[in-house]
């Protein structure tokens, strides 16, 4: 399994989402769900708030839709790789128990990030 974060325009997400969904016939018609062979869980966070006013109201919203996916196997790289984002661990959402793995993957992808640099011992200035 692999936990990755993505940002899409609405059109990009509609196209990508279709690749991880399945539609089955239900009692009252077609029912769409996530394809369990591809994904374990999907959280559509929507457009995140980038800035709040002093009362906590969102005054600046992201232009793209944020989506977190816990892949059942390997991610669909051709459809999703160009949309991966790496907010400093762990962003606004994390799948419970995946914090340490996300942080390790973040540092592997961003080895020079300040978050990934161990503090210098005292006296080594």
C-alpha positions as CSV (number, residue, x, y, z in Angstrom):
1,X,0.0,0.0,0.0
2,X,1.1,3.6,-0.6
3,X,-0.3,6.9,0.7
4,X,-0.1,9.8,-1.7
5,X,-1.6,13.3,-1.9
6,X,-2.8,14.9,-5.1
7,X,-4.0,18.2,-6.5
8,X,-6.3,18.4,-9.6
9,X,-8.4,20.8,-11.5
10,X,-12.0,19.7,-11.5
11,X,-11.7,18.3,-15.1
12,X,-8.4,16.5,-14.2
13,X,-10.0,14.9,-11.1
14,X,-13.1,13.8,-13.1
15,X,-10.8,12.0,-15.6
16,X,-8.5,10.5,-13.0
17,X,-11.3,9.5,-10.7
18,X,-13.0,7.5,-13.4
19,X,-9.9,5.2,-13.5
20,X,-10.3,4.2,-9.9
21,X,-14.1,3.8,-9.8
22,X,-16.3,0.9,-10.6
23,X,-20.0,0.9,-11.3
24,X,-22.2,-2.0,-10.3
25,X,-25.9,-2.6,-10.6
26,X,-27.7,-2.0,-7.3
27,X,-31.3,-2.5,-6.2
28,X,-32.2,1.0,-7.3
29,X,-29.9,1.4,-10.3
30,X,-26.2,1.8,-10.9
31,X,-24.0,2.3,-7.8
32,X,-20.5,3.8,-8.2
33,X,-17.8,3.0,-5.7
34,X,-14.0,2.9,-5.4
35,X,-12.3,0.0,-7.1
36,X,-11.0,-2.1,-4.1
37,X,-8.4,-3.7,-6.3
38,X,-6.8,-0.3,-7.0
39,X,-7.5,1.8,-3.9
40,X,-8.0,1.1,-0.2
41,X,-9.4,4.5,0.6
42,X,-9.9,7.9,-1.1
43,X,-10.6,11.2,0.7
44,X,-11.7,14.1,-1.5
45,X,-10.6,17.1,0.6
46,X,-11.9,19.6,-1.9
47,X,-10.4,23.1,-2.3
48,X,-8.4,23.8,0.8
49,X,-8.4,27.1,2.6
50,X,-5.1,28.9,2.2
51,X,-5.8,31.9,4.4
52,X,-8.2,32.7,7.2
53,X,-9.3,36.1,8.6
54,X,-9.1,36.9,12.3
55,X,-12.5,35.3,12.9
56,X,-11.5,32.0,11.3
57,X,-13.4,32.5,8.0
58,X,-11.7,31.4,4.9
59,X,-10.6,34.4,2.7
60,X,-8.4,32.6,0.2
61,X,-9.2,29.2,-1.2
62,X,-6.9,26.9,-3.3
63,X,-7.6,26.8,-7.0
64,X,-7.3,23.0,-7.2
65,X,-9.0,20.0,-5.5
66,X,-6.9,18.1,-3.0
67,X,-7.3,14.3,-2.8
68,X,-5.6,11.8,-0.6
69,X,-5.4,8.2,-1.8
70,X,-4.3,5.1,0.0
71,X,-3.5,2.8,-2.9
72,X,-4.2,-1.0,-2.5
73,X,-1.1,-1.7,-4.6
74,X,1.1,0.4,-6.8
75,X,-0.3,3.8,-7.8
76,X,-1.6,4.3,-11.3
77,X,1.4,6.3,-12.4
78,X,0.4,7.2,-15.9
79,X,-2.9,8.8,-14.7
80,X,-1.8,10.2,-11.3
81,X,2.0,10.8,-11.1
82,X,2.0,14.3,-12.5
83,X,-0.6,15.4,-9.9
84,X,1.3,14.3,-6.7
85,X,2.0,17.0,-4.2
86,X,4.1,16.8,-1.0
87,X,2.8,19.1,1.7
88,X,5.1,19.1,4.7
89,X,3.9,16.2,6.8
90,X,1.2,15.5,6.9
91,X,-0.9,18.3,5.6
92,X,-4.5,18.7,6.7
93,X,-5.3,15.0,6.5
94,X,-3.6,11.7,7.1
95,X,-4.9,8.1,7.2
96,X,-4.5,6.9,10.8
97,X,-1.3,5.0,11.2
98,X,0.3,6.3,8.0
99,X,2.0,9.4,9.5
100,X,5.5,7.9,9.8
101,X,5.4,6.3,6.3
102,X,4.2,9.6,4.8
103,X,7.0,11.5,6.6
104,X,9.6,8.9,5.3
105,X,8.2,9.2,1.7
106,X,8.2,13.0,2.0
107,X,11.8,13.1,2.9
108,X,12.8,10.6,0.2
109,X,11.1,12.9,-2.3
110,X,12.3,16.1,-0.7
111,X,15.7,15.3,0.9
112,X,16.8,18.9,1.1
113,X,13.6,20.1,2.9
114,X,14.2,21.7,6.3
115,X,11.8,19.2,7.8
116,X,14.1,16.3,6.7
117,X,17.3,17.8,8.1
118,X,18.2,16.6,11.6
119,X,19.2,19.4,14.0
120,X,22.9,20.0,14.5
121,X,24.2,18.9,17.9
122,X,24.7,21.7,20.4
123,X,28.1,23.4,20.1
124,X,28.4,22.5,16.3
125,X,27.8,26.0,15.0
